[in-house]
Amino acid sequence: MVSEYTYCPQTDFFIERLDRNNGFDMPSFHIHHKFEIYYEIAGTRRYFIEDSAYIVNAGSVVLIGENQIHKTASLGDSPSSRIVLNFSREYLEKVASAFPEVDFFSFLTEEHNHLLSTISVKQQNHIQNMLQRMLSLEGDTSKESEAMRTMLLGTLLLELKELCRQQQEQGGEKGRVSNHIVDQIQAYIAQHYAEKLTLTGIAKQFYISPYYLSRLFKKSTNLTLIEYINGVRIKAAQNLIEKSGESITEVAGKTGFMTTAHFRRVFKDATGLSPQQYRQYYKRVNK
């Protein structure tokens, strides 16, 4: 299966608009060492981020932090349009360093800010216009265009940060979907991901049938159980690759993968980079 990536792992800034005439489900979970802003122009999607699922309607903004697992899926087979923007912390380094007292990033990672849905039509149009302006600068490599794109992104982040603050004052985000059994299973996987985990074994642990577990988990998270387990393992592997000098084989074994080959394939499907490429990339951006 060929993954459809909505980012470019080798660059610090990526923006894309995509219009679909019918439903589309991402083939697997998605992780990248960048922040993401997702704006739903038209249609309704189901979005899974970390341990939660959300209903995303037109005019809503989804905010995703660095290395947060996520996946989106259709609700029905209706048309949809979206703009997705990925950027690294380093991309805004010049702007952020000019205002050291301003935090441009942490709000993107906070769980209660994943879905920004209580914003006015005027605010929605303003956000879309800023994203469209950044899209219009794609392909222009002049210093002036690069400066404009960077400043637009910095301005957008501060405006989204303020909208998140206002949303919290108004009672918090709407649209989150949850299930008590699924929450418990996710907690169990977080504790035991390095062990051998199977659908049958986990179902037995929670006194439910494998068939029921499979359907319930997919409905609640947009992920199959094995996709979710792999996502947890990949995040743990990223942490080991970043913070240790252990070999790729050792990392695979410590994070629950039965073979190094399987680990390499799943890692690249999720991140767009091989484990070794990811290690090199992380060293480059953290010099």
C-alpha positions as CSV (number, residue, x, y, z in Angstrom):
1,M,0.0,0.0,0.0
2,V,1.4,3.4,-0.9
3,S,0.8,6.1,1.7
4,E,-0.5,9.5,0.8
5,Y,1.6,12.0,2.7
6,T,0.2,15.4,3.5
7,Y,3.6,16.8,4.4
8,C,7.2,16.8,3.2
9,P,9.5,15.4,5.9
10,Q,12.7,16.9,4.3
11,T,11.4,20.6,4.4
12,D,10.6,22.9,7.3
13,F,7.5,24.3,5.7
14,F,4.7,22.7,3.7
15,I,1.2,23.8,2.7
16,E,-1.4,22.2,0.5
17,R,-5.0,22.6,-0.5
18,L,-6.9,19.5,-1.5
19,D,-10.5,19.2,-2.8
20,R,-12.1,15.7,-3.0
21,N,-15.3,14.8,-4.8
22,N,-16.0,11.8,-2.5
23,G,-14.9,10.2,0.7
24,F,-11.3,9.4,1.6
25,D,-9.7,7.6,4.6
26,M,-6.0,8.0,5.3
27,P,-4.5,4.5,4.8
28,S,-2.6,4.6,8.1
29,F,-1.7,6.8,11.1
30,H,0.6,9.7,10.6
31,I,3.4,11.2,12.7
32,H,5.9,13.9,12.0
33,H,8.4,16.0,13.9
34,K,6.5,19.2,13.0
35,F,3.4,21.1,14.0
36,E,0.3,20.9,11.9
37,I,-2.6,23.3,11.2
38,Y,-5.6,21.7,9.4
39,Y,-8.5,23.8,8.2
40,E,-11.7,22.2,7.0
41,I,-13.1,24.3,4.1
42,A,-16.1,22.1,3.2
43,G,-17.5,18.8,4.4
44,T,-17.2,16.9,7.6
45,R,-14.4,14.6,8.7
46,R,-13.6,12.4,11.6
47,Y,-10.1,13.1,13.1
48,F,-8.1,11.0,15.5
49,I,-5.4,12.7,17.5
50,E,-3.4,10.9,20.2
51,D,-6.0,9.2,22.4
52,S,-9.1,11.2,21.2
53,A,-11.4,11.3,18.3
54,Y,-13.1,14.5,17.0
55,I,-15.9,15.4,14.5
56,V,-14.5,18.2,12.3
57,N,-17.0,20.4,10.5
58,A,-16.5,23.1,7.8
59,G,-14.9,26.2,9.3
60,S,-13.1,24.2,12.1
61,V,-9.4,24.2,12.7
62,V,-7.4,21.2,13.9
63,L,-4.1,21.8,15.8
64,I,-1.5,19.1,16.1
65,G,1.8,19.2,18.1
66,E,5.1,17.7,17.3
67,N,5.1,13.9,17.1
68,Q,1.4,13.5,17.9
69,I,-0.2,10.5,16.2
70,H,-3.1,11.5,14.0
71,K,-5.4,10.2,11.2
72,T,-8.4,11.5,9.4
73,A,-11.3,9.6,7.8
74,S,-14.6,10.3,6.0
75,L,-18.1,10.5,7.4
76,G,-20.0,9.2,4.5
77,D,-19.0,9.7,0.9
78,S,-19.6,13.4,0.5
79,P,-17.2,15.9,-1.0
80,S,-14.7,17.7,1.2
81,S,-12.0,20.4,0.9
82,R,-9.2,21.3,3.3
83,I,-5.9,23.2,3.7
84,V,-3.1,21.5,5.6
85,L,0.0,23.3,6.8
86,N,3.1,21.6,8.4
87,F,6.0,23.6,9.8
88,S,9.0,22.9,12.1
89,R,9.9,24.9,15.2
90,E,13.1,25.9,13.4
91,Y,11.2,27.5,10.5
92,L,10.0,30.3,12.8
93,E,13.3,30.6,14.6
94,K,14.0,34.2,13.4
95,V,10.5,35.4,14.3
96,A,10.4,33.6,17.7
97,S,13.9,34.8,18.7
98,A,12.9,38.4,17.9
99,F,10.1,38.0,20.6
100,P,11.6,35.8,23.3
101,E,8.9,36.6,25.7
102,V,6.2,35.3,23.4
103,D,5.3,31.5,23.3
104,F,4.3,30.7,19.7
105,F,4.2,26.9,20.0
106,S,3.0,25.3,23.2
107,F,-0.7,25.9,22.7
108,L,-0.6,23.7,19.6
109,T,0.3,20.6,21.7
110,E,-2.3,21.1,24.5
111,E,-5.0,18.5,24.4
112,H,-7.9,20.9,24.9
113,N,-6.8,22.9,21.9
114,H,-6.8,20.1,19.3
115,L,-10.2,21.2,17.8
116,L,-11.0,24.9,17.4
117,S,-14.6,24.9,16.5
118,T,-16.3,27.8,18.3
119,I,-15.2,30.6,15.9
120,S,-17.4,33.0,14.0
121,V,-17.8,32.9,10.2
122,K,-15.8,36.2,10.0
123,Q,-12.9,34.6,11.9
124,Q,-13.2,31.4,9.7
125,N,-12.9,33.5,6.6
126,H,-9.9,35.5,8.0
127,I,-8.1,32.2,8.8
128,Q,-8.8,30.8,5.4
129,N,-7.6,34.0,3.7
130,M,-4.3,33.9,5.6
131,L,-3.8,30.3,4.5
132,Q,-4.7,31.1,0.9
133,R,-2.1,33.9,1.0
134,M,0.6,31.4,2.1
135,L,-0.5,29.0,-0.6
136,S,-0.2,31.8,-3.2
137,L,3.4,32.3,-2.3
138,E,4.3,28.6,-2.9
139,G,7.0,28.3,-5.6
140,D,8.2,31.9,-5.1
141,T,11.7,31.6,-3.7
142,S,12.4,35.3,-3.4
143,K,13.6,36.6,0.0
144,E,10.6,38.9,0.1
145,S,8.1,36.1,-0.3
146,E,9.9,33.9,2.3
147,A,9.8,36.8,4.8
148,M,6.1,37.4,4.0
149,R,5.2,33.7,4.5
150,T,7.1,33.5,7.7
151,M,5.5,36.6,9.2
152,L,2.0,35.4,8.0
153,L,2.6,32.1,9.8
154,G,3.7,33.9,13.0
155,T,0.7,36.1,12.9
156,L,-1.7,33.2,12.3
157,L,-0.3,31.3,15.3
158,L,-0.8,34.2,17.6
159,E,-4.4,34.7,16.4
160,L,-5.1,31.0,16.7
161,K,-3.6,31.1,20.2
162,E,-6.0,33.9,21.2
163,L,-9.0,32.0,19.7
164,C,-8.1,28.9,21.7
165,R,-8.0,31.1,24.9
166,Q,-11.4,32.5,24.0
167,Q,-12.8,29.0,23.3
168,Q,-11.7,27.8,26.8
169,E,-13.4,30.8,28.4
170,Q,-16.6,29.8,26.5
171,G,-16.6,26.3,27.9
172,G,-13.9,24.5,25.8
173,E,-13.9,22.5,22.6
174,K,-16.9,20.7,21.2
175,G,-16.9,17.6,19.0
176,R,-14.8,15.2,21.0
177,V,-16.0,11.6,20.8
178,S,-15.0,9.2,23.7
179,N,-15.7,5.6,24.9
180,H,-14.9,4.4,28.4
181,I,-13.8,0.9,27.3
182,V,-11.6,2.3,24.5
183,D,-10.0,4.7,27.0
184,Q,-9.1,1.7,29.3
185,I,-7.7,-0.2,26.3
186,Q,-5.5,2.7,25.3
187,A,-4.1,3.0,28.8
188,Y,-3.4,-0.7,28.8
189,I,-1.5,-0.5,25.5
190,A,0.5,2.5,26.8
191,Q,1.8,0.2,29.6
192,H,2.4,-2.9,27.6
193,Y,3.4,-1.8,24.1
194,A,6.8,-3.4,24.3
195,E,5.2,-6.8,24.9
196,K,3.5,-9.1,22.4
197,L,0.0,-7.7,21.9
198,T,-2.8,-9.4,19.9
199,L,-6.5,-8.6,19.3
200,T,-7.5,-11.9,21.0
201,G,-5.2,-11.3,24.0
202,I,-6.4,-7.7,24.7
203,A,-10.1,-8.8,24.2
204,K,-9.6,-11.5,26.8
205,Q,-8.0,-9.0,29.2
206,F,-11.2,-6.8,29.0
207,Y,-13.7,-9.7,28.9
208,I,-15.1,-8.8,25.5
209,S,-15.1,-10.6,22.2
210,P,-12.3,-9.9,19.6
211,Y,-15.0,-9.0,17.0
212,Y,-16.7,-6.5,19.4
213,L,-13.3,-5.0,20.3
214,S,-12.3,-4.6,16.7
215,R,-15.5,-2.8,15.7
216,L,-15.6,-0.7,18.8
217,F,-12.0,0.5,18.5
218,K,-12.3,1.3,14.8
219,K,-15.5,3.2,15.3
220,S,-14.1,5.2,18.2
221,T,-10.6,6.1,16.9
222,N,-10.6,5.7,13.0
223,L,-7.7,3.2,13.6
224,T,-7.6,-0.6,13.7
225,L,-6.2,-1.9,17.0
226,I,-2.9,-2.9,15.3
227,E,-2.6,0.5,13.8
228,Y,-3.0,2.1,17.2
229,I,-0.5,-0.2,18.8
230,N,2.0,0.5,16.0
231,G,1.5,4.2,16.5
232,V,2.3,4.0,20.2
233,R,5.4,1.8,19.4
234,I,6.6,4.3,16.7
235,K,6.3,7.2,19.1
236,A,8.4,5.2,21.7
237,A,10.9,4.3,18.9
238,Q,11.2,8.0,17.9
239,N,12.1,8.9,21.5
240,L,14.8,6.2,21.7
241,I,16.2,7.2,18.3
242,E,16.4,10.8,19.4
243,K,17.8,10.2,22.9
244,S,20.0,7.2,22.6
245,G,22.7,5.7,20.4
246,E,21.1,2.3,20.3
247,S,21.0,0.5,17.0
248,I,17.9,0.4,14.9
249,T,17.6,-3.4,15.7
250,E,17.8,-2.7,19.4
251,V,15.2,0.1,19.1
252,A,12.8,-2.3,17.2
253,G,13.2,-5.0,19.9
254,K,12.6,-2.6,22.8
255,T,9.4,-1.2,21.3
256,G,7.6,-4.4,20.6
257,F,8.3,-5.1,16.9
258,M,9.0,-8.7,16.1
259,T,11.4,-8.0,13.3
260,T,13.6,-5.1,12.2
261,A,12.3,-5.2,8.7
262,H,8.7,-4.8,9.9
263,F,9.8,-2.0,12.2
264,R,11.5,-0.2,9.3
265,R,8.4,-0.5,7.1
266,V,5.9,0.7,9.7
267,F,8.2,3.6,10.7
268,K,8.5,4.8,7.2
269,D,4.8,4.5,6.5
270,A,4.1,6.6,9.6
271,T,6.8,9.3,9.3
272,G,7.9,9.4,5.7
273,L,11.5,8.6,6.7
274,S,13.4,5.4,7.5
275,P,14.6,5.1,11.1
276,Q,18.1,6.0,10.0
277,Q,16.9,9.0,8.0
278,Y,14.9,10.1,11.0
279,R,18.0,9.9,13.2
280,Q,20.0,12.0,10.7
281,Y,17.1,14.5,10.4
282,Y,16.8,14.9,14.2
283,K,20.5,15.5,14.6
284,R,20.4,18.2,11.8
285,V,17.5,20.1,13.3
286,N,18.9,19.9,16.9
287,K,22.5,21.0,16.3
